[in-house]
């Protein structure tokens, strides 16, 4: 016998639907909360990252490898962080605890205090905002009442081994050229390599370059700003540049097409900074022996020294110096005395050139027997035997480790090749006068120049004597960038 349908079945179905709706509502609320709260977390993360990026970039611009620069960088980073908000309305407040410094974008990073004590090479700044917590909107239903995230940024520049001093190219167009020697018959003329017009082994007084063309004075280069970034005039000052001159590095790059130049050099900061290479650290010097050590050989190589030791060797014939600069003499200015040029071959020898115009290549060094055809009106000579390379110095006088051509620094340990400076060679044909501040000049190359003796920018014996030792290959870019 069939039983009749129960009248309470629809009622039981209505209860099941309510239960199903309730369960679905929980799922929908959780899913909606996930979308809403994760979106909030994403916004929070973006806010913190933007604040960290701005702080790191602002701080990096103040780094100049001095204690003052480290402190200014930290203060600027904290100030710029404070201009940013997180969680829509909260100020981003940082302290020195969230600011660290390092020598590479990968660290290791040290505190502000530690970096200030040893600022050398510290050109990267790291900003950590720390975890910032916010209350969730709907994810609390799933047992997640709060969420946290943070921002981390690293900014800075790679410092490159280019001393921020510019030198006008003798030949701004031709990277490699050649000049014919003038041998005594029946010898055959050879080609000497020219690199943007410079001759290896030749001494140039950077204060007497006007006869070649362009500004007569060497140019301080802005060590941190390069086009198209705006030039801060204060960054080209002698005081700002001094720490970079001490260590022989800057942010000037060989693959940059232009640099900012500031003609004229201040006697105090520039002279003291460059002369640290000769173990000189007078009062007011920006250099410290720990970060800017002397050279391992501090013997100076002057012309006309009649004392014992490395006197007068490799001296160009004095009569040659009365001639204006030309392809025959190879000297960079008209002069009445050889003392204005200096000695030869203290670091490197001239090179032979092979090939044809536009395709010259570097060859072997000239031999001492070929001196007479290299230099105008006679061969160089030394104090003992004219025409003879200094005895015991077949490599170069500087390369010696003992004897009259060598002098070790006292107290402070020396470092090899500290007297060898990499300098930007610029095209001065666009310069309209000597007076330039933040003047944009094209870079044609970077050359190696050996500092022959302590710099003296005023008074008797005034000169900044450097011997050309060849061009170098391109160096790493060093713009300020965000690395994380």
C-alpha positions in Angstrom: 0.0 0.0 0.0 1.4 3.3 -1.0 2.1 5.9 1.7 1.1 9.5 1.1 3.8 12.1 0.6 4.8 14.0 3.8 3.8 17.6 3.9 7.0 18.6 5.8 9.4 17.8 3.0 9.3 21.3 1.5 10.1 22.7 4.9 13.1 20.5 5.3 14.3 21.6 1.8 13.9 25.2 2.8 16.2 24.6 5.7 18.8 23.0 3.5 18.8 26.0 1.2 19.4 28.3 4.1 22.3 26.3 5.3 23.7 26.1 1.7 23.3 29.9 1.4 25.1 30.5 4.7 28.1 28.3 3.7 28.3 30.0 0.3 28.2 33.4 1.9 31.2 32.5 4.1 33.1 31.4 1.0 32.1 34.5 -0.9 33.1 36.7 2.0 36.5 35.0 2.3 37.1 35.2 -1.4 36.1 38.9 -1.5 38.2 39.5 1.6 41.2 37.9 -0.2 40.8 40.1 -3.2 40.2 43.3 -1.2 42.9 42.7 1.4 45.5 41.5 -1.0 44.8 44.6 -3.1 45.4 46.7 0.0 48.6 44.8 0.7 49.8 45.4 -2.9 49.1 49.2 -2.6 51.0 49.2 0.8 53.9 47.4 -0.8 54.0 49.9 -3.7 53.9 52.8 -1.3 56.8 51.5 0.8 58.8 50.6 -2.2 58.3 54.0 -3.8 59.4 55.7 -0.5 62.5 53.5 -0.3 63.4 54.1 -3.9 63.1 57.9 -3.5 65.1 57.8 -0.3 67.9 55.7 -1.8 68.3 57.8 -4.9 68.3 61.1 -3.0 70.9 59.8 -0.5 73.1 58.3 -3.2 73.6 61.8 -4.8 75.2 63.0 -1.6 77.8 60.3 -1.3 81.3 61.6 -2.0 83.4 59.1 0.1 83.9 61.5 3.0 82.5 61.3 6.5 80.4 64.4 5.9 79.1 62.9 2.7 77.9 59.7 4.5 76.1 61.8 7.1 74.5 64.0 4.5 73.4 61.0 2.4 71.7 59.4 5.5 70.0 62.7 6.4 68.8 63.3 2.8 67.5 59.8 2.5 65.5 60.1 5.8 64.2 63.5 4.7 63.0 62.2 1.3 61.4 59.1 2.9 59.4 61.5 5.1 57.9 63.0 2.0 56.2 59.7 1.3 53.0 58.1 2.8 52.0 54.5 3.4 48.7 53.0 4.1 47.3 56.1 2.3 47.9 58.6 5.1 50.7 57.5 7.5 54.1 59.2 7.2 57.0 57.0 6.3 59.4 57.7 9.2 63.0 56.3 9.0 66.0 56.6 11.2 69.7 55.9 10.8 68.9 52.3 11.8 67.2 51.7 8.4 70.1 53.2 6.4 73.3 51.3 5.6 76.2 51.8 3.2 78.3 49.4 1.1 80.9 49.2 -1.7 78.7 47.2 -4.1 75.0 46.8 -4.6 75.3 43.4 -3.1 77.0 44.6 0.1 78.1 43.9 2.6 76.4 46.9 4.2 77.5 48.7 7.3 75.8 51.2 9.6 75.9 54.9 9.1 78.4 55.2 12.0 80.7 52.6 10.7 80.6 54.0 7.1 81.3 57.5 8.5 84.5 56.2 10.2 85.7 54.5 6.9 83.9 56.2 4.0 86.4 55.1 1.3 84.7 53.1 -1.4 81.2 53.4 0.2 79.2 54.5 -2.8 76.0 52.5 -2.4 73.2 53.2 0.1 70.6 50.6 1.2 67.2 51.7 2.6 64.9 49.3 4.5 61.5 50.6 5.5 61.0 47.7 8.0 57.7 45.7 8.2 54.6 47.9 8.2 51.4 46.1 9.6 47.8 46.9 8.6 44.5 45.4 9.8 42.6 43.3 7.2 39.1 44.1 6.1 37.5 40.8 5.6 40.2 38.2 5.9 39.8 38.2 9.6 36.9 35.9 9.0 39.5 33.4 7.9 41.6 34.0 11.0 44.1 36.5 9.4 43.5 39.8 11.3 46.7 41.6 10.1 49.1 41.7 7.2 52.6 43.1 6.9 55.1 44.1 4.1 58.1 46.2 3.5 60.2 48.1 1.0 64.0 47.7 0.3 66.0 49.7 -2.2 69.7 50.0 -3.1 71.1 52.9 -5.1 74.5 54.2 -5.9 77.3 54.3 -8.5 80.4 52.2 -9.3 83.4 54.4 -8.7 85.9 54.1 -11.4 89.7 54.7 -11.5 89.6 58.0 -13.2 91.1 61.0 -11.4 88.7 63.9 -12.0 91.1 66.1 -14.0 90.6 66.8 -17.7 93.3 67.3 -20.3 92.9 68.7 -23.8 93.5 66.3 -26.6 96.4 67.4 -28.9 94.6 65.7 -31.8 90.9 65.2 -30.8 90.0 63.4 -34.0 92.5 60.6 -34.5 92.8 58.1 -31.7 95.9 56.5 -33.3 98.2 58.5 -35.5 101.9 58.5 -36.3 104.8 60.8 -36.9 108.0 60.1 -38.9 111.3 60.1 -37.1 114.3 62.0 -38.4 117.2 59.5 -38.6 120.7 60.4 -39.6 121.4 58.9 -43.1 121.7 56.2 -44.2 119.2 55.1 -41.5 115.5 54.9 -42.6 112.8 56.9 -41.0 110.4 55.0 -38.7 106.9 55.9 -37.5 106.3 56.8 -33.9 102.8 56.1 -32.5 100.7 59.1 -31.5 97.6 58.6 -29.3 95.3 61.6 -29.7 98.5 63.5 -30.4 100.3 62.4 -27.2 103.7 60.7 -27.4 104.5 57.9 -24.9 107.4 58.7 -22.7 107.0 62.5 -23.2 106.5 64.8 -20.3 103.7 67.4 -20.5 103.2 70.3 -18.1 99.5 70.4 -17.7 99.7 74.1 -16.8 101.3 74.9 -20.1 99.0 73.2 -22.6 97.7 76.4 -24.1 100.0 76.3 -27.1 98.4 73.1 -28.2 94.9 74.6 -28.2 92.0 75.0 -25.7 92.3 76.1 -22.1 95.8 76.5 -20.8 94.9 75.2 -17.3 93.9 71.7 -16.5 90.3 71.2 -15.8 88.7 69.9 -12.6 85.9 67.5 -13.7 82.7 67.2 -11.8 83.2 63.8 -10.2 79.6 62.9 -9.7 77.5 64.6 -12.3 77.7 63.9 -16.0 75.4 64.9 -18.9 72.5 64.6 -19.3 72.1 64.9 -15.5 72.1 68.5 -14.4 75.5 69.9 -13.2 75.7 71.2 -9.6 78.4 73.9 -9.7 79.4 73.0 -6.1 80.3 69.5 -7.2 83.1 70.9 -9.4 84.7 72.9 -6.6 88.2 72.1 -5.4 87.0 71.2 -2.0 84.3 68.8 -3.2 86.7 67.2 -5.7 89.6 66.9 -3.3 88.6 63.4 -1.8 88.3 62.0 -5.3 91.7 63.5 -6.3 93.2 61.8 -3.2 92.0 58.3 -4.2 92.2 58.8 -8.0 88.6 57.8 -8.7 85.3 59.4 -9.7 82.1 58.8 -11.5 83.4 60.1 -14.8 83.2 57.3 -17.3 85.1 56.6 -20.5 81.9 55.6 -22.3 80.2 58.8 -21.4 80.2 61.2 -24.3 80.6 64.4 -22.3 81.8 65.6 -18.9 81.3 68.8 -17.0 84.5 70.8 -16.7 85.6 73.6 -14.4 88.8 75.3 -15.5 91.4 76.5 -13.0 92.8 74.6 -10.1 92.9 75.8 -6.5 96.4 75.7 -5.0 95.5 74.2 -1.6 93.0 71.3 -2.1 94.2 70.2 -5.5 97.9 70.4 -4.7 97.6 68.7 -1.4 95.4 65.9 -2.7 97.6 65.0 -5.6 100.8 65.1 -3.5 99.5 62.4 -1.2 101.1 60.1 -3.7 104.5 61.4 -2.6 103.7 60.7 1.1 102.7 64.3 1.8 99.7 64.8 4.1 100.0 68.4 5.3 97.4 70.1 7.5 94.1 70.7 5.6 94.7 67.8 3.3 91.5 65.8 2.4 93.6 62.6 2.1 94.2 59.8 4.7 97.1 57.3 4.3 94.6 54.5 4.9 92.4 55.3 1.9 94.9 57.3 -0.2 98.3 55.7 0.4 101.6 57.0 -1.1 103.2 55.3 -4.0 105.6 52.6 -3.2 108.3 54.7 -5.1 108.1 58.4 -4.2 111.3 59.5 -5.9 110.7 62.6 -7.8 112.2 63.0 -11.3 113.0 66.7 -11.9 115.0 68.3 -14.7 118.2 70.1 -13.9 118.8 68.6 -10.5 122.6 68.7 -10.0 122.6 66.7 -6.7 123.6 63.1 -6.5 121.1 60.4 -7.4 118.6 60.4 -10.3 119.7 63.8 -11.5 119.1 65.1 -15.0 118.8 61.7 -16.6 116.6 61.4 -19.7 116.8 65.2 -20.2 115.7 66.5 -23.7 118.2 68.8 -25.3 117.7 72.3 -24.0 118.0 74.0 -27.4 115.0 71.9 -28.5 112.8 73.7 -26.0 113.3 77.1 -27.7 111.1 75.9 -30.6 107.3 76.2 -30.8 105.3 73.0 -30.6 105.3 71.2 -34.0 105.5 67.7 -35.4 109.3 67.7 -35.3 109.9 68.8 -31.8 107.0 67.0 -30.2 107.1 69.4 -27.2 103.8 70.9 -26.0 104.8 74.6 -25.8 107.3 77.2 -26.8 109.8 77.5 -24.0 113.1 79.1 -23.2 114.3 76.2 -21.0 114.0 72.5 -21.0 113.0 72.9 -17.3 109.5 73.7 -18.4 109.0 70.3 -19.9 110.8 67.8 -17.7 112.5 64.5 -18.1 111.7 61.6 -20.4 111.0 57.9 -20.2 110.6 57.7 -16.4 107.7 55.3 -16.7 107.4 54.1 -20.3 109.0 54.2 -23.7 107.7 55.6 -27.0 106.2 53.0 -29.3 106.6 52.4 -33.0 103.6 52.5 -35.2 102.7 50.3 -38.1 100.0 50.4 -40.7 98.6 53.3 -42.7 96.7 56.4 -41.8 93.4 55.5 -40.2 94.7 52.0 -39.5 97.7 52.4 -37.3 98.5 49.9 -34.6 100.9 49.9 -31.7 104.3 48.3 -32.2 107.4 47.6 -30.1 109.1 50.2 -27.9 111.9 52.2 -29.4 115.4 51.2 -28.4 117.8 53.5 -26.7 120.0 53.5 -29.8 117.2 55.3 -31.7 116.9 58.3 -29.3 118.6 60.7 -31.8 115.9 60.2 -34.4 113.1 60.6 -31.9 113.7 64.0 -30.5 114.4 67.3 -32.1 118.0 68.6 -32.2 119.7 65.7 -30.4 119.2 62.8 -28.1 118.2 62.9 -24.5 121.0 62.4 -22.0 121.5 61.6 -18.4 123.8 63.1 -15.8 126.6 60.6 -16.4 126.7 59.4 -20.0 124.9 61.3 -22.7 122.6 59.1 -24.8 122.6 56.2 -22.3 119.6 54.9 -20.5 120.2 55.1 -16.7 122.3 52.1 -15.6 120.3 49.5 -13.8 117.0 51.0 -15.0 116.4 49.1 -18.2 112.7 48.8 -17.6 112.1 52.3 -16.3 113.4 54.4 -13.5 110.1 54.2 -11.7 110.1 50.4 -11.9 113.2 50.0 -9.7 113.0 48.7 -6.2 116.4 50.0 -5.0 119.1 52.3 -6.0 119.2 56.0 -6.9 115.9 55.9 -8.9 113.9 54.5 -6.0 112.8 56.0 -2.7 110.3 54.1 -0.4 107.9 56.1 1.7 108.5 56.2 5.5 105.8 55.3 8.1 103.0 54.8 5.6 103.1 51.7 3.4 103.1 52.5 -0.3 101.0 51.2 -3.1 102.2 50.4 -6.7 101.2 52.8 -9.5 99.6 55.4 -7.2 101.4 58.0 -9.3 99.8 56.6 -12.5 96.6 58.6 -13.0 93.9 57.8 -15.5 92.7 61.2 -16.8 89.9 62.1 -19.2 91.1 63.4 -22.5 88.6 65.9 -23.8 88.0 67.8 -27.0 88.7 71.4 -26.2 88.0 72.7 -29.7 84.5 73.6 -28.5 85.8 75.7 -25.6 85.5 79.4 -26.3 87.6 80.6 -23.3 89.4 79.4 -20.3 86.6 80.5 -18.0 84.3 77.5 -17.7 82.1 76.3 -14.9 79.9 73.2 -15.7 81.1 73.5 -19.3 80.1 70.4 -21.3 83.0 69.0 -23.2 83.2 65.8 -25.3 85.4 62.9 -24.0 87.5 61.4 -26.7 89.5 58.9 -24.5 91.0 58.1 -21.1 94.7 58.1 -20.9 97.3 57.0 -18.3 99.6 59.8 -17.1 102.5 59.3 -14.7 103.0 62.0 -12.1 106.7 62.7 -12.2 107.2 64.9 -9.2 105.1 66.7 -6.5 102.7 69.3 -7.9 103.4 73.0 -7.4 100.7 75.3 -8.6 102.3 78.6 -7.7 105.7 80.2 -7.3 109.1 79.1 -8.7 109.1 75.6 -10.1 105.4 75.9 -10.8 104.2 72.9 -12.8 102.0 69.8 -13.0 104.3 67.4 -14.8 102.9 64.2 -16.2 104.4 61.6 -18.6 102.0 60.1 -21.1 101.8 56.3 -20.8 99.1 55.4 -23.3 95.4 55.1 -23.6 93.2 52.7 -21.7 90.2 50.7 -22.7 86.7 51.8 -21.7 85.8 51.5 -18.0 82.5 50.6 -16.4 79.6 52.9 -16.4 79.1 54.7 -13.1 75.7 56.5 -13.2 73.6 56.6 -10.1 71.1 53.7 -10.5 68.6 51.7 -8.5 69.9 48.2 -8.1 67.2 46.7 -6.0 
